[in-house]
Amino acid sequence: MRPMTGRVSRRSVILAGVGWLAAWGSAVWTTAAWASTGVDSVDYTGDAARVAGYLLLLMALGAVAVRVSQKYSPRLGGGGPIRIEDGRNFSPGVGVRLVRVGSRAWLLGVSRDRVTLLAEMAPEDLPPVKDP
């Protein structure tokens, strides 16, 4: 799991957009349904329950989509030779990362505006390679 940062992830923006579109679409649909009845007084209880049900279903589908993407994202995008083996954050945007390419590894200092090589790691100092 990735550490929390001050940035908003693309996945959060997409899920918020889908939720907003669903809420807007259900409001338009129910408004059109009410207008087509020609009745001045409308019972909002049944329609509100239906809209709430649709929103709960959409939220559940979004949660499933997030879980599936978390499970399969390392396999989809992380198949290259460069691996970030481990990392620690000291404060937001500042930390260290252990990066491995093949049998070589480097300890990098990372901040918001630069990456600094702290040390090249000897193979005997490295933990065993984790399989993806």
Secondary structure, 3 states (H helix, E strand, C coil): CCCCCCCCCHHHHHHHHHHHHHHHHHHHHHHHHHHHHCCCCCCHHHHHHHHHHHHHHHHHHHHHHHHHHHHHHHHHHCCCCEEEEEEEEEECCEEEEEEEECCEEEEEEECCCCEEEEEEECHHHCCCCCCC
